[in-house]
């Protein structure tokens, strides 16, 4: 990190916008994808899409298999999870 909010990676703002749009499933996805392609090229766009999909899939596998949240992450997210009622999902038996 360069201390100015950027990562120092070429096209970081475009890549972050692409990831946000892809995960959020919003209408900005096509625009974000075009921005990455214009800035970094088609190969980089494909690579970025693969990384985004990989992280999304890994999270889904972890959630689906019941892998527990690490204690430091559980502590750091306790208030946020409580406000959303996320912990209640674990209390329900399917």
C-alpha positions as a printed NumPy array, in Angstrom:
array([[  0.   ,   0.   ,   0.   ],
       [  1.286,   3.444,  -0.835],
       [ -0.422,   5.196,   2.088],
       [ -2.759,   7.114,  -0.202],
       [ -5.497,   4.515,  -0.437],
       [ -4.031,   2.916,  -3.54 ],
       [ -2.349,  -0.438,  -3.805],
       [  0.294,   0.594,  -6.31 ],
       [ -1.036,  -2.003,  -8.755],
       [ -1.649,  -0.693, -12.257],
       [ -5.355,  -0.046, -12.733],
       [ -6.146,  -0.679,  -9.054],
       [ -9.187,   1.605,  -8.989],
       [-10.622,  -0.04 , -12.113],
       [ -9.918,  -3.524, -10.734],
       [-11.613,  -2.698,  -7.426],
       [-14.637,  -1.28 ,  -9.233],
       [-14.778,  -4.454, -11.352],
       [-14.634,  -6.696,  -8.27 ],
       [-17.297,  -4.659,  -6.464],
       [-19.609,  -4.722,  -9.48 ],
       [-19.081,  -8.443, -10.071],
       [-19.732,  -9.456,  -6.476],
       [-22.54 ,  -6.944,  -6.061],
       [-24.194,  -8.063,  -9.273],
       [-25.059,  -4.504, -10.116],
       [-25.61 ,  -2.773, -13.434],
       [-22.119,  -1.253, -13.366],
       [-20.505,  -4.595, -14.247],
       [-20.313,  -4.036, -18.004],
       [-18.878,  -0.554, -17.542],
       [-16.349,  -1.769, -14.98 ],
       [-15.287,  -4.668, -17.196],
       [-14.831,  -2.294, -20.149],
       [-12.711,   0.035, -18.009],
       [-10.381,  -2.808, -16.99 ],
       [-10.103,  -3.972, -20.595],
       [ -9.359,  -0.452, -21.83 ],
       [ -6.738,   0.095, -19.149],
       [ -5.106,  -3.336, -18.857],
       [ -6.257,  -5.419, -21.828],
       [ -8.452,  -8.449, -22.411],
       [ -6.044, -10.949, -20.833],
       [ -5.918,  -8.967, -17.588],
       [ -9.716,  -8.709, -17.6  ],
       [ -9.999, -12.493, -17.889],
       [ -7.45 , -12.964, -15.108],
       [ -9.288, -10.512, -12.871],
       [-12.614, -12.231, -13.531],
       [-11.065, -15.594, -12.635],
       [ -9.678, -14.227,  -9.352],
       [-13.027, -12.651,  -8.455],
       [-14.851, -15.911,  -9.193],
       [-12.286, -17.917,  -7.26 ],
       [-12.617, -15.846,  -4.111],
       [-16.402, -15.961,  -4.34 ],
       [-16.347, -19.744,  -4.789],
       [-13.904, -20.33 ,  -1.934],
       [-16.142, -18.35 ,   0.418],
       [-19.191, -20.33 ,  -0.657],
       [-17.4  , -23.645,  -0.118],
       [-16.259, -22.556,   3.347],
       [-19.733, -21.35 ,   4.282],
       [-21.429, -24.459,   2.92 ],
       [-19.115, -26.859,   4.702],
       [-19.451, -25.099,   8.039],
       [-15.839, -24.059,   8.42 ],
       [-15.76 , -21.919,  11.572],
       [-14.793, -18.273,  11.532],
       [-11.334, -17.706,  13.004],
       [-11.445, -16.207,  16.55 ],
       [ -9.834, -12.847,  15.588],
       [-12.296, -12.435,  12.707],
       [-15.202, -13.482,  14.913],
       [-14.24 , -10.854,  17.479],
       [-13.699,  -8.122,  14.88 ],
       [-17.063,  -8.771,  13.212],
       [-19.22 ,  -9.514,  16.27 ],
       [-21.178,  -6.241,  16.277],
       [-21.625,  -6.252,  12.517],
       [-22.863,  -9.871,  12.497],
       [-25.239,  -9.154,  15.395],
       [-26.722,  -6.121,  13.644],
       [-27.441,  -8.237,  10.562],
       [-28.648, -11.278,  12.494],
       [-26.089, -13.504,  10.769],
       [-25.338, -15.573,  13.872],
       [-28.989, -16.623,  14.038],
       [-28.499, -18.715,  10.904],
       [-26.288, -21.11 ,  12.835],
       [-28.939, -21.576,  15.503],
       [-31.427, -22.932,  12.982],
       [-31.209, -26.631,  12.297],
       [-32.124, -27.644,   8.766]])
